[in-house]
Amino acid sequence: MEKLCADYEQLDKEILDAIFPIYKPSNLCEEDNLLGHVDSLFEQIMTVDSHQQLTIDEFRLNCTLIRNTLSDLIQLMNNLIHKYIKSNCTIHRIQYAVNYLVVLKDLYETLLEIFADSTEKSSPKFSDLLAKYQDNEEFRLKARNIQDINFFGLQHMNHVFTQDTLKQIIRISHHYLSNHDSQALEEKLVVYNSHLNILVRIFASAIDMSQQDIICLNKNHLFWRQIKAISTYTKLSQNSDQISQSYYNFMKSIRIGHAIFLKKSKFKNSFMRDIIFIFSSVWYFVLDGRAKLRAMEHMCDMQVESAMSVMGMVEKPGIKHLIEFGITSIKHNIKIYIDPVVSPLTLNYMNKQFEQGILNKITNEPLEYVNKSIHYDIKQHKSILTKDKTKLRIRILSSKSLVKTNQFQQTFSQSIKNETLNYDTFQTIIIHFHGGGFISMSSSSHQNYTREWANQLGIPIFSVDYSLAPKYRYPQAVDDCWQAYHWILSHLQYHFNIQPKKIILAGDSAGGNLCCALTGLAIKFGIKVPDGLLLSYPVLDLKMKYSPSHMHGLEDFLLNHTLMDICIDAYTNHPASYEFDPFRSPNHFSDEIISKFPPVRILVGSKDPLLDHSHRLAHSLIKNQRNVKIIVYEGMSHGFLSFYMLGGMKESAKCIEDSIICLKELISFKNQ
């Protein structure tokens, strides 16, 4: 039987229209004519855009058509504001869209001036356009002639803008002129204003990007052949539609969560918020299209507090216990609390290193050890199991026996004398840094796969609960990981039957960033370098700029651009080295440091907004003759290791299996 694809938004509309019919006054003649002209221009844009390789004249024609379309849309929306729309909120949304459309129109005007060689003649129009955005780097083109234009970036931006955002804005304009439904106009504009925001911010970086940038290279270029040689492209199902549907179904709970948070945010009374929560849960479960729309509205208007609440839902007691019910059991699940071991990494220190030009160099600086009396006190090992929120928490998962506290007290002094112990001693461990955009989650929320690692590998997993932004900003999380690493190297053997000779770092998303940062620090300071890295969909560059894979974030419910912006702004702390700090954006590590990296394994989805981050890191590692392999899961987005849970996405079990295979491979390498 042929599978029918349901249009959930259309079904919702039919249900809601039957309950709340919309009054439809007479048509708007002038606006209809404007929109008719827009439709005609858009058809021409689509014709040009369908060509795979455009000539300079075709680029000029396409930019002219888009510029003219934007001019008409701006006039249309200004007419709606001044003549028809009464709601202040709707007017605000339309004005927001108009502001971004004006910026885009100006960018296309600037390009057309470059195409016309007006820059050489210093035309007044070109000078005015430059002056208009001289204080806004994101909106300002650096290109001054045709040779400066990155046509790969221009064609991709034209395609994404016209096929996604422009097309939808025209569509919702038609809907308003036919139905005069200002509420629907406002709701849709919330979503596409967010798209406009992102496109405007990265447009200039796409045009100004170096034409030798790796993502602009032909797929037959040596770089891409090398990437293909180290990459495995895995299908989690022979039916690609099944993956899309499975992901969509899994994301339903995320969509409902976003929609409920949006609804609750409009009520201050806690009792009303609880009532709204119950009512909205049922309402949005039935009306999935409405939930999707509200979720997108919430994602576009999110602030850091609401982002933390949505991302931290898995930490709520009820949901947390439900998730734990569906994951594998573990013999030992211990939490320890440790004090700092070395002098902390501070923002002042990072800025000073940057100013001296040595932040990205191997310096072998001597480390200053702190809290010596605490760490070497024979009685102190008891206190690491005592909960203390002022200390750094580390969760230890193990499927085999750990000797600890009172059992270990009698052998504490013996271990210093290197006497033979009467029980097995672990010599290999994994240190794990969880994801969560630097602002949420913990070691607890990632146990669906870290427990699998501990059980199947038979070695302890140390999962670090580093400090979260925005309360603790960069470089606090890096320093927490740095302190945990030093404690494990220097003091772990005095508290447990573990003498780590081989250490593998593993991290997903933000945790992948911290794995790389910690490895870079170990190389920079000349201490033991981790023996391998497993990076799952890592965040490797915190500078918002053009990248083809970033476009996946326009529709991603888990990692959209608004959320990326929130996480980056919450974490960054704007150091002097904002753009080039490799401990913040590891893709900027120097060859001197990258050339010392241990073997690396990367897991990433083909639809992950951060896919290009992984390709850039792989390029650096290959260039420096390091051992690196990538597994790309076709059709998968960001965060897939966490999808395997009760009611989750069963296909992601394969990703966890692969992660275990990668860890075994990293463990098997001989120590460097």
SEMIRO-61597 format. One record per residue (C-alpha): residue number from 1; residue in three letters; chain; y, z, x. Coordinates in steps of 0.1 Angstrom, whole numbers, plus 2048, in hexadecimal, padded with zeros to 3 digits. Last residue first. Example, Ala and Ser with C-alpha at 12.3 -4.5 7.8 and 13.67 -1.06 7.14 Angstrom:
2
   k   r c  py  pz  px
   2 ser A 7F5 847 889
   1 ala A 7D3 84E 87B
This chain:
672
   k   r c  py  pz  px
 672 gln A 849 8E1 A13
 671 asn A 82C 8F1 A00
 670 lys A 810 8D9 9F8
 669 phe A 812 8C9 9D7
 668 ser A 7F8 8D5 9BD
 667 ile A 811 8EB 9AB
 666 leu A 827 8CC 9A3
 665 glu A 808 8BA 995
 664 lys A 7FE 8D8 980
 663 leu A 821 8DB 972
 662 cys A 821 8B6 969
 661 ile A 800 8B9 957
 660 ile A 80D 8D7 944
 659 ser A 82C 8C3 93A
 658 asp A 816 8A7 92E
 657 glu A 803 8BF 917
 656 ile A 824 8CC 90A
 655 cys A 830 8A8 903
 654 lys A 80E 8A0 8F1
 653 ala A 814 8BD 8DA
 652 ser A 835 8AC 8D0
 651 glu A 821 896 8B7
 650 lys A 81C 8B5 8A1
 649 met A 841 8B7 898
 648 gly A 848 8D9 889
 647 gly A 83B 8EC 86B
 646 leu A 82D 907 882
 645 met A 838 8FD 8A5
 644 tyr A 83A 8DF 8BC
 643 phe A 85E 8D4 8BA
 642 ser A 86A 8EA 8D7
 641 leu A 85D 8D2 8F1
 640 phe A 86F 8B6 8DF
 639 gly A 893 8C2 8E6
 638 his A 8A6 8A1 8E7
 637 ser A 89A 881 8D6
 636 met A 878 86F 8D4
 635 gly A 874 84B 8CB
 634 glu A 860 843 8EB
 633 tyr A 858 860 900
 632 val A 864 85A 924
 631 ile A 850 86B 940
 630 ile A 862 86B 961
 629 lys A 856 86F 985
 628 val A 867 87A 9A5
 627 asn A 85D 87F 9C9
 626 arg A 87C 87D 9DF
 625 gln A 885 85E 9F4
 624 asn A 8AB 865 9F4
 623 lys A 8B2 846 9DF
 622 ile A 895 84F 9C8
 621 leu A 8A4 872 9C2
 620 ser A 8C6 864 9BB
 619 his A 8B9 84A 9A3
 618 ala A 8A3 864 992
 617 leu A 8C2 879 98C
 616 arg A 8D4 85B 97D
 615 his A 8B6 853 967
 614 ser A 8B4 877 95A
 613 his A 8D9 877 950
 612 asp A 8D4 855 93F
 611 leu A 8BB 865 927
 610 leu A 8D5 880 91C
 609 pro A 8DB 872 8F9
 608 asp A 8B5 874 8F4
 607 lys A 8A8 855 8E2
 606 ser A 88E 84B 8FD
 605 gly A 884 870 900
 604 val A 882 883 921
 603 leu A 869 894 938
 602 ile A 872 896 95D
 601 arg A 85C 8A0 97B
 600 val A 86C 8A8 99C
 599 pro A 85D 8AD 9BF
 598 pro A 873 8C4 9D5
 597 phe A 898 8BC 9DC
 596 lys A 8A3 8BA A00
 595 ser A 8B2 897 9FE
 594 ile A 8C5 8A2 9DF
 593 ile A 8DA 8BA 9F5
 592 glu A 8E6 8A2 A10
 591 asp A 8E7 886 9F6
 590 ser A 902 899 9E4
 589 phe A 8FC 8A9 9C2
 588 his A 911 899 9A7
 587 asn A 8F4 895 98F
 586 pro A 8F2 8BB 990
 585 ser A 910 8BF 978
 584 arg A 91A 8E4 979
 583 phe A 90B 8EC 99B
 582 pro A 914 8C9 9A6
 581 asp A 93A 8D0 9A0
 580 phe A 94A 8AE 99F
 579 glu A 95C 8AC 97E
 578 tyr A 968 8D0 97A
 577 ser A 96C 8D8 99F
 576 ala A 98B 8ED 998
 575 pro A 975 900 97F
 574 his A 979 8FA 95A
 573 asn A 966 918 94B
 572 thr A 94A 8FF 943
 571 tyr A 934 912 92B
 570 ala A 946 912 90A
 569 asp A 956 8F0 90F
 568 ile A 935 8E0 919
 567 cys A 922 8F0 8FB
 566 ile A 93D 8E6 8E2
 565 asp A 93F 8C3 8EF
 564 met A 91A 8BE 8EE
 563 leu A 91A 8CC 8CA
 562 thr A 935 8B3 8BF
 561 his A 922 897 8D1
 560 asn A 902 89C 8BD
 559 leu A 8E3 8AD 8CC
 558 leu A 8CC 8B9 8B1
 557 phe A 8D7 8A5 893
 556 asp A 8DA 885 8A7
 555 glu A 8EF 86A 896
 554 leu A 90B 864 8AF
 553 gly A 8F6 874 8CB
 552 his A 8E2 854 8D1
 551 met A 903 845 8DE
 550 his A 900 85C 8FC
 549 ser A 8E3 846 908
 548 pro A 8FB 82A 911
 547 ser A 911 841 927
 546 tyr A 936 845 924
 545 lys A 946 866 92F
 544 met A 945 88B 926
 543 lys A 942 89D 947
 542 leu A 926 8B6 945
 541 asp A 90D 8A2 959
 540 leu A 8E8 8AC 95F
 539 val A 8DC 8B9 93D
 538 pro A 8B6 8B7 940
 537 tyr A 89F 8A7 927
 536 ser A 882 8BC 935
 535 leu A 884 8C2 95B
 534 leu A 865 8CE 96E
 533 leu A 870 8D6 991
 532 gly A 85A 8DD 9B0
 531 asp A 856 8F3 9CE
 530 pro A 876 907 9CA
 529 val A 88A 908 9EA
 528 lys A 887 928 9FF
 527 ile A 8AA 931 A0D
 526 gly A 8C2 91A A20
 525 phe A 8E2 922 A0C
 524 lys A 8E8 8FF A01
 523 ile A 8C3 8F7 9FB
 522 ala A 8BE 916 9E5
 521 leu A 8DF 90F 9D3
 520 gly A 8D4 8EB 9CB
 519 thr A 8B3 8F8 9BD
 518 leu A 8C6 911 9A8
 517 ala A 8DD 8F6 99A
 516 cys A 8BF 8DE 993
 515 cys A 8AC 8F9 980
 514 leu A 8CD 903 96E
 513 asn A 8D2 8DF 961
 512 gly A 8AE 8DE 955
 511 gly A 8B4 8FF 942
 510 ala A 8D2 8EE 930
 509 ser A 8B8 8D4 923
 508 asp A 896 8E2 92C
 507 gly A 88D 8F5 94B
 506 ala A 870 8FA 963
 505 leu A 872 906 987
 504 ile A 852 908 99B
 503 ile A 84D 923 9B5
 502 lys A 831 924 9CF
 501 lys A 82D 941 9E7
 500 pro A 834 95B 9CC
 499 gln A 824 97C 9D4
 498 ile A 81A 98A 9B2
 497 asn A 806 9A9 9AB
 496 phe A 825 9B8 99A
 495 his A 842 9CF 9A3
 494 tyr A 845 9CE 9C9
 493 gln A 83C 9A9 9CA
 492 leu A 859 9A0 9B3
 491 his A 873 9AE 9CC
 490 ser A 87F 993 9E4
 489 leu A 876 971 9D7
 488 ile A 876 97B 9B2
 487 trp A 896 98E 9B6
 486 his A 8A6 971 9C7
 485 tyr A 89C 959 9AC
 484 ala A 8A8 970 991
 483 gln A 8CA 974 9A2
 482 trp A 8CE 94E 9A5
 481 cys A 8C4 949 981
 480 asp A 8DF 963 977
 479 asp A 8F8 952 98E
 478 val A 8F3 930 97E
 477 ala A 8F8 940 95B
 476 gln A 918 952 968
 475 pro A 927 932 977
 474 tyr A 933 928 95E
 473 arg A 93B 93D 93F
 472 tyr A 92E 95E 931
 471 lys A 93C 965 90F
 470 pro A 93D 940 907
 469 ala A 922 93D 913
 468 leu A 900 94E 919
 467 ser A 8F3 964 934
 466 tyr A 8D1 95B 942
 465 asp A 8B1 966 931
 464 val A 899 95B 94C
 463 ser A 875 950 944
 462 phe A 85D 95A 960
 461 ile A 83B 94A 958
 460 pro A 81C 959 969
 459 ile A 7FF 943 972
 458 gly A 7DF 93A 95F
 457 leu A 7EA 916 95A
 456 gln A 7DD 913 937
 455 asn A 7E8 935 92A
 454 ala A 809 938 93C
 453 trp A 813 914 933
 452 glu A 809 917 90F
 451 arg A 81E 937 90E
 450 thr A 83C 924 91C
 449 tyr A 837 90A 900
 448 asn A 83C 91C 8DF
 447 gln A 84D 937 8F4
 446 his A 86E 924 8F4
 445 ser A 881 93A 8DB
 444 ser A 878 95A 8ED
 443 ser A 886 950 90F
 442 ser A 8A8 94D 8FE
 441 met A 8BC 938 8E6
 440 ser A 8E2 932 8E6
 439 ile A 901 928 8F9
 438 phe A 8F6 916 919
 437 gly A 8ED 8F8 904
 436 gly A 8CE 909 8F8
 435 gly A 8B4 903 912
 434 his A 89D 91C 924
 433 phe A 89A 922 949
 432 his A 876 927 955
 431 ile A 86A 934 976
 430 ile A 845 92A 97C
 429 ile A 82F 93E 993
 428 thr A 816 938 9AF
 427 gln A 808 953 9C7
 426 phe A 7F9 96B 9AD
 425 thr A 7E6 988 9BC
 424 asp A 7C3 991 9B2
 423 tyr A 7BA 9B6 9B4
 422 asn A 7AF 9CF 9CE
 421 leu A 7CE 9CB 9E5
 420 thr A 7CB 9C6 A0B
 419 glu A 7E6 9D8 A1E
 418 asn A 806 9C5 A26
 417 lys A 818 9E5 A30
 416 ile A 832 9DF A15
 415 ser A 816 9D9 9FD
 414 gln A 808 9FC A06
 413 ser A 829 A0D 9FD
 412 phe A 827 9FF 9D9
 411 thr A 801 A04 9D6
 410 gln A 803 A26 9C4
 409 gln A 81F A1B 9AE
 408 phe A 80E 9FB 9A2
 407 gln A 7FA A0A 986
 406 asn A 818 A1E 97C
 405 thr A 82E 9FF 978
 404 lys A 81B 9DE 979
 403 val A 7FB 9CC 981
 402 leu A 7FA 9AB 96D
 401 ser A 7DA 99F 95E
 400 lys A 7D6 97B 954
 399 ser A 7E5 966 938
 398 ser A 808 96D 944
 397 leu A 82B 96B 936
 396 ile A 848 97D 947
 395 arg A 86A 97F 935
 394 ile A 888 985 94C
 393 arg A 8A6 999 941
 392 leu A 8C5 99C 957
 391 lys A 8D5 9BF 954
 390 thr A 8F0 9CE 93F
 389 lys A 8DA 9CB 920
 388 asp A 8C1 9E4 92E
 387 lys A 89E 9E6 920
 386 thr A 888 9FB 937
 385 leu A 86D 9E6 948
 384 ile A 881 9E3 968
 383 ser A 884 A09 969
 382 lys A 862 A10 977
 381 his A 868 9FC 997
 380 gln A 885 A13 9A0
 379 lys A 86F A2F 9AC
 378 ile A 867 A20 9CE
 377 asp A 88C A19 9D3
 376 tyr A 88F 9F7 9E5
 375 his A 8A1 9E4 9C9
 374 ile A 8B8 A01 9C0
 373 ser A 8C3 A0A 9E3
 372 lys A 8C8 9E5 9EC
 371 asn A 8DF 9DF 9CE
 370 val A 8EF 9C1 9E0
 369 tyr A 8E5 9A7 9F9
 368 glu A 900 992 A09
 367 leu A 8F3 96F A11
 366 pro A 8FA 95D A32
 365 glu A 907 93A A2C
 364 asn A 8EF 91E A34
 363 thr A 90B 905 A2D
 362 ile A 8F9 8E7 A1D
 361 lys A 915 8D3 A0C
 360 asn A 921 8CD 9E8
 359 leu A 938 8EB 9E7
 358 ile A 944 8E4 A0A
 357 gly A 965 8D2 A05
 356 gln A 97B 8F0 A0B
 355 glu A 98A 8ED 9E8
 354 phe A 968 8EB 9D9
 353 gln A 95B 90A 9EB
 352 lys A 97A 91D 9E0
 351 asn A 975 911 9BC
 350 met A 950 91C 9BC
 349 tyr A 959 93E 9CB
 348 asn A 975 944 9B2
 347 leu A 95D 93B 996
 346 thr A 945 955 9A2
 345 leu A 922 955 9B1
 344 pro A 917 979 9B3
 343 ser A 90F 98C 9D3
 342 val A 8E9 98E 9D7
 341 val A 8CE 9A2 9C5
 340 pro A 8DD 9A8 9A3
 339 asp A 8CB 9C2 98D
 338 ile A 8AB 9BB 979
 337 tyr A 89D 9C0 956
 336 ile A 879 9B8 94E
 335 lys A 869 9AB 92F
 334 ile A 844 9A8 92C
 333 asn A 82E 991 918
 332 his A 80B 995 925
 331 lys A 7EB 988 914
 330 ile A 7FB 96B 902
 329 ser A 7F6 95F 8DE
 328 thr A 7FB 93A 8D4
 327 ile A 817 930 8BC
 326 gly A 818 92F 896
 325 phe A 81F 954 88F
 324 glu A 83A 954 8AA
 323 ile A 84D 93A 897
 322 leu A 84C 94F 877
 321 his A 856 96E 88A
 320 lys A 875 95C 899
 319 ile A 87E 94D 877
 318 gly A 87F 970 867
 317 pro A 88F 981 885
 316 lys A 8AA 967 88B
 315 glu A 8A6 958 8AE
 314 val A 89B 936 8A1
 313 met A 8BD 934 88F
 312 gly A 8CF 936 8B0
 311 met A 8D8 911 8B1
 310 val A 8E8 915 88F
 309 ser A 8FA 935 897
 308 met A 905 92A 8B9
 307 ala A 913 90A 8AB
 306 ser A 925 91E 890
 305 glu A 936 934 8AA
 304 val A 93F 917 8C1
 303 gln A 950 904 8A5
 302 met A 940 8E8 891
 301 asp A 954 8CF 87D
 300 cys A 93F 8B0 885
 299 met A 91E 8C3 883
 298 his A 928 8D2 862
 297 glu A 931 8B0 853
 296 met A 910 8A2 861
 295 ala A 8FD 8BE 851
 294 arg A 90F 8BA 830
 293 leu A 906 895 830
 292 lys A 8E2 89B 839
 291 ala A 8DF 8B7 81F
 290 arg A 8EC 89F 805
 289 gly A 8D2 886 80F
 288 asp A 8B7 8A1 80D
 287 leu A 8C0 8AB 7EA
 286 val A 8A1 8C0 7E1
 285 phe A 8A1 8D6 800
 284 tyr A 8C7 8D6 7FF
 283 trp A 8C8 8E6 7DD
 282 val A 8AC 8FF 7E4
 281 ser A 8BB 90C 805
 280 ser A 8DE 90A 7F5
 279 phe A 8D5 923 7DA
 278 ile A 8C6 93D 7F1
 277 phe A 8E2 93A 80C
 276 ile A 8FD 939 7F1
 275 ile A 8F1 95A 7E3
 274 asp A 8F1 969 806
 273 arg A 914 95C 80D
 272 met A 91F 96A 7EC
 271 phe A 913 98C 7F6
 270 ser A 924 989 818
 269 asn A 946 981 809
 268 lys A 959 969 81F
 267 phe A 94D 948 80F
 266 lys A 955 925 81C
 265 ser A 93F 92A 83B
 264 lys A 920 92E 825
 263 lys A 921 90A 81A
 262 leu A 925 8FC 83E
 261 phe A 909 914 84A
 260 ile A 8F3 908 82E
 259 ala A 8F8 8E3 837
 258 his A 8F1 8EA 85C
 257 gly A 8D1 8FD 854
 256 ile A 8C6 8E2 83B
 255 arg A 8CA 8C7 855
 254 ile A 8B7 8DC 86F
 253 ser A 89B 8E2 856
 252 lys A 899 8BD 84E
 251 met A 898 8B5 874
 250 phe A 872 8B8 873
 249 asn A 870 89E 857
 248 tyr A 887 886 86A
 247 tyr A 872 88A 88A
 246 ser A 852 883 877
 245 gln A 862 865 866
 244 ser A 86E 857 887
 243 ile A 84D 85E 898
 242 gln A 83A 84E 87B
 241 asp A 850 82F 87C
 240 ser A 846 82A 8A0
 239 asn A 822 826 896
 238 gln A 80C 827 8B5
 237 ser A 816 84C 8B7
 236 leu A 822 862 8D4
 235 lys A 82A 842 8E7
 234 thr A 82F 84A 90C
 233 tyr A 843 836 926
 232 thr A 839 842 948
 231 ser A 854 83F 962
 230 ile A 853 83E 989
 229 ala A 84F 818 98B
 228 lys A 868 812 96F
 227 ile A 883 825 981
 226 gln A 87C 810 9A1
 225 arg A 87E 7F0 98D
 224 trp A 89E 7FD 97D
 223 phe A 8AD 803 99F
 222 leu A 8A1 7E2 9AE
 221 his A 8B4 7CF 993
 220 asn A 89E 7BD 979
 219 lys A 8AE 7D2 95D
 218 asn A 8D0 7C5 968
 217 leu A 8E7 7E1 974
 216 cys A 901 7F0 95D
 215 ile A 8EF 812 95B
 214 ile A 8EE 814 981
 213 asp A 914 812 985
 212 gln A 91D 7F4 99A
 211 gln A 936 7E8 980
 210 ser A 948 809 984
 209 met A 952 818 962
 208 asp A 975 80F 957
 207 ile A 96B 7FF 936
 206 ala A 951 81A 92D
 205 ser A 969 836 939
 204 ala A 984 829 922
 203 phe A 96E 829 903
 202 ile A 960 84C 909
 201 arg A 97A 861 8F7
 200 val A 981 847 8DC
 199 leu A 95C 843 8D4
 198 ile A 957 869 8D2
 197 asn A 974 86F 8BA
 196 leu A 96B 851 8A6
 195 his A 948 85E 8A0
 194 ser A 956 87F 895
 193 asn A 96D 86E 87E
 192 tyr A 94E 85C 871
 191 val A 93E 87C 865
 190 val A 95D 88C 855
 189 leu A 966 86A 847
 188 lys A 947 86A 832
 187 glu A 950 88B 821
 186 glu A 974 881 81B
 185 leu A 96B 860 80C
 184 ala A 951 870 7F6
 183 gln A 96B 889 7E9
 182 ser A 984 86D 7E4
 181 asp A 96E 85B 7CB
 180 his A 983 83D 7C0
 179 asn A 962 82C 7B6
 178 ser A 967 808 7C2
 177 leu A 984 80C 7DA
 176 tyr A 973 82C 7E7
 175 his A 951 81C 7ED
 174 his A 961 7FE 7FE
 173 ser A 973 816 816
 172 ile A 952 827 81B
 171 arg A 942 806 827
 170 ile A 960 7FD 83D
 169 ile A 95D 81F 84E
 168 gln A 938 819 851
 167 lys A 93B 7F8 863
 166 leu A 956 805 87A
 165 thr A 940 823 884
 164 asp A 91E 814 88A
 163 gln A 91B 7EF 890
 162 thr A 940 7EA 89A
 161 phe A 943 808 8B1
 160 val A 920 806 8C1
 159 his A 923 7E0 8C7
 158 asn A 947 7E2 8D5
 157 met A 93D 7FF 8EB
 156 his A 91F 7EC 8F8
 155 gln A 933 7CD 8FF
 154 leu A 94F 7E0 911
 153 gly A 937 7F5 926
 152 phe A 925 7D5 932
 151 phe A 946 7C4 936
 150 asn A 953 7DD 94F
 149 ile A 977 7D2 952
 148 asp A 987 7D4 974
 147 gln A 983 7AF 97B
 146 ile A 996 7A7 95C
 145 asn A 9B5 7B8 969
 144 arg A 9C6 7DA 968
 143 ala A 9A9 7F1 95E
 142 lys A 9B2 816 95F
 141 leu A 9B0 819 939
 140 arg A 9C0 839 92A
 139 phe A 9B1 84B 90C
 138 glu A 99D 865 920
 137 glu A 9B8 86A 93A
 136 asn A 9D2 875 920
 135 asp A 9F5 87A 930
 134 gln A 9FB 855 936
 133 tyr A 9F0 84C 913
 132 lys A A0F 83D 904
 131 ala A A1D 833 926
 130 leu A A00 81B 92C
 129 leu A A04 80B 909
 128 asp A A2A 808 90E
 127 ser A A24 7F7 930
 126 phe A A0C 7DE 920
 125 lys A A24 7D6 904
 124 pro A A42 7D2 91C
 123 ser A A2E 7B8 930
 122 ser A A2A 7C1 955
 121 lys A A24 79C 95D
 120 glu A A04 7A4 970
 119 thr A 9F9 7BB 954
 118 ser A 9FE 79F 93B
 117 asp A 9E0 78D 949
 116 ala A 9D6 783 926
 115 phe A 9B5 794 929
 114 ile A 9C7 7B3 936
 113 glu A 9DE 7B3 918
 112 leu A 9C0 7AF 901
 111 leu A 9B0 7CD 911
 110 thr A 9CF 7E2 90B
 109 glu A 9D0 7D7 8E6
 108 tyr A 9AB 7E1 8E4
 107 leu A 9B5 804 8F1
 106 asp A 9D3 805 8D9
 105 lys A 9BC 7FD 8BC
 104 leu A 9A4 818 8C6
 103 val A 9C1 831 8C8
 102 val A 9CD 826 8A6
 101 leu A 9AA 829 897
 100 tyr A 9A9 84D 8A4
  99 asn A 9CA 857 893
  98 val A 9BF 844 873
  97 ala A 99F 858 871
  96 tyr A 9B1 879 874
  95 gln A 9CA 86D 85A
  94 ile A 9AD 865 843
  93 arg A 99F 888 847
  92 his A 9C1 899 842
  91 ile A 9C7 884 823
  90 thr A 9A5 890 815
  89 cys A 9AE 8B4 81B
  88 asn A 9D0 8B0 80C
  87 ser A 9C0 8A2 7EC
  86 lys A 9D7 889 7DB
  85 ile A 9CB 867 7E8
  84 tyr A 9DB 849 7D7
  83 lys A 9FB 83B 7E5
  82 his A A05 84A 806
  81 ile A 9E3 854 814
  80 leu A 9D0 836 806
  79 asn A 9EB 81E 813
  78 asn A 9E8 82E 836
  77 met A 9C2 828 833
  76 leu A 9C7 803 82C
  75 gln A 9E1 7FE 847
  74 ile A 9CA 80F 861
  73 leu A 9AD 7FA 855
  72 asp A 9C2 7DA 858
  71 ser A 9CC 7E2 87C
  70 leu A 9A8 7EC 885
  69 thr A 99B 7CA 879
  68 asn A 9B6 7B8 88D
  67 arg A 9AC 7CB 8AD
  66 ile A 987 7C5 8A6
  65 leu A 98D 7A0 8A2
  64 thr A 9A3 79E 8C2
  63 cys A 989 7B1 8D6
  62 asn A 96E 799 8CA
  61 leu A 983 77B 8D3
  60 arg A 98B 788 8F6
  59 phe A 966 790 8FC
  58 glu A 95D 76D 8EF
  57 asp A 976 75E 907
  56 ile A 968 772 924
  55 thr A 945 765 91C
  54 leu A 92D 77B 909
  53 gln A 908 780 911
  52 gln A 8F2 78C 8F4
  51 his A 905 77A 8D8
  50 ser A 902 78E 8B8
  49 asp A 923 79E 8BE
  48 val A 935 77E 8B9
  47 thr A 927 779 896
  46 met A 92B 79E 88E
  45 ile A 94F 79D 897
  44 gln A 954 77E 880
  43 glu A 944 790 863
  42 phe A 95B 7AE 86A
  41 leu A 97A 798 868
  40 ser A 970 78C 846
  39 asp A 968 7AF 83A
  38 val A 98A 7BB 847
  37 his A 99B 7A0 834
  36 gly A 98A 7AB 814
  35 leu A 994 7CF 81C
  34 leu A 9B8 7C5 81D
  33 asn A 9B5 7B1 7FC
  32 asp A 9A4 7CF 7EB
  31 glu A 9C0 7E5 7F8
  30 glu A 9DA 7CF 7E9
  29 cys A 9C8 7CD 7C8
  28 leu A 9BD 7F2 7C3
  27 asn A 9A4 7F2 7A7
  26 ser A 9A9 804 786
  25 pro A 99D 828 780
  24 lys A 979 834 785
  23 tyr A 971 858 77A
  22 ile A 952 865 78B
  21 pro A 934 872 778
  20 phe A 928 895 783
  19 ile A 904 89B 777
  18 ala A 8F9 876 776
  17 asp A 90E 86F 794
  16 leu A 8FC 88C 7A6
  15 ile A 8D9 87F 7A0
  14 glu A 8E2 85B 7A8
  13 lys A 8F5 865 7C7
  12 asp A 8D7 87A 7D3
  11 leu A 8C0 85C 7CF
  10 gln A 8D9 846 7E2
   9 glu A 8DB 860 7FF
   8 tyr A 8B5 863 800
   7 asp A 8B0 83E 804
   6 ala A 88A 83E 802
   5 cys A 875 826 817
   4 leu A 857 81A 804
   3 lys A 837 815 817
   2 glu A 822 7F7 80D
   1 met A 800 800 800
